[in-house]
Amino acid sequence: MNKAEAIIGYQTAMTAFKQLRNKGGITDNDLVEISRLMATKYGLSNRSLYLESNLLYAKERVSNSTKKG
């Protein structure tokens, strides 16, 4: 798998997990852990610009939630 395929695979998986989160099936914290697992699965660095959140610095994580509050 080349880098472009890895990025597409990661982003596709994360889109599905974000939909599940938006429906209440998983939490924001679950999504961060899933992002970490998917990055590993697809061979992406934890510093990759393509990740859903900053996996290195927990204090700087930003959730891509559409929920208010």
C-alpha positions in Angstrom: 0.0 0.0 0.0 1.5 3.4 -1.0 1.1 6.5 1.1 -1.8 7.9 -0.9 -3.7 4.6 -0.4 -2.9 4.7 3.3 -4.3 8.2 3.7 -7.4 7.4 1.8 -8.0 4.2 3.9 -7.4 6.1 7.1 -9.8 9.0 6.1 -12.5 6.6 4.9 -12.4 4.6 8.1 -12.5 7.8 10.2 -15.5 9.1 8.3 -17.4 5.9 9.2 -16.3 6.2 12.9 -17.3 9.9 13.0 -20.7 9.0 11.8 -21.0 6.4 14.5 -19.9 9.0 17.1 -22.4 11.5 15.8 -25.2 8.9 16.3 -24.0 8.3 19.9 -22.5 4.9 19.3 -19.0 5.9 20.5 -17.6 8.9 22.5 -15.2 11.6 21.5 -12.6 9.8 23.6 -13.3 6.5 21.8 -12.8 8.4 18.5 -9.4 9.6 19.6 -8.3 6.1 20.4 -9.7 4.8 17.2 -7.8 7.5 15.3 -4.6 6.3 17.0 -5.4 2.7 16.1 -6.3 3.5 12.5 -3.1 5.6 12.1 -1.1 2.6 13.2 -3.0 0.2 10.9 -2.4 2.4 7.9 1.2 3.2 8.8 0.7 6.9 9.3 3.0 8.8 11.7 1.4 10.2 14.9 2.6 13.6 13.5 0.8 13.2 10.2 -1.2 16.2 8.9 -3.9 13.8 7.8 -4.8 12.6 11.3 -8.2 13.6 12.8 -6.5 14.9 16.0 -3.1 15.6 17.4 -2.1 12.3 18.9 1.1 13.6 20.5 -0.2 16.3 22.7 -3.4 15.4 24.5 -3.9 19.0 25.7 -4.0 20.2 22.1 -6.5 17.7 20.8 -9.5 19.1 19.0 -12.6 17.1 18.4 -14.1 17.5 15.0 -17.5 17.1 16.6 -20.6 18.8 15.2 -22.2 18.6 18.7 -22.6 21.8 20.6 -21.7 22.2 24.2 
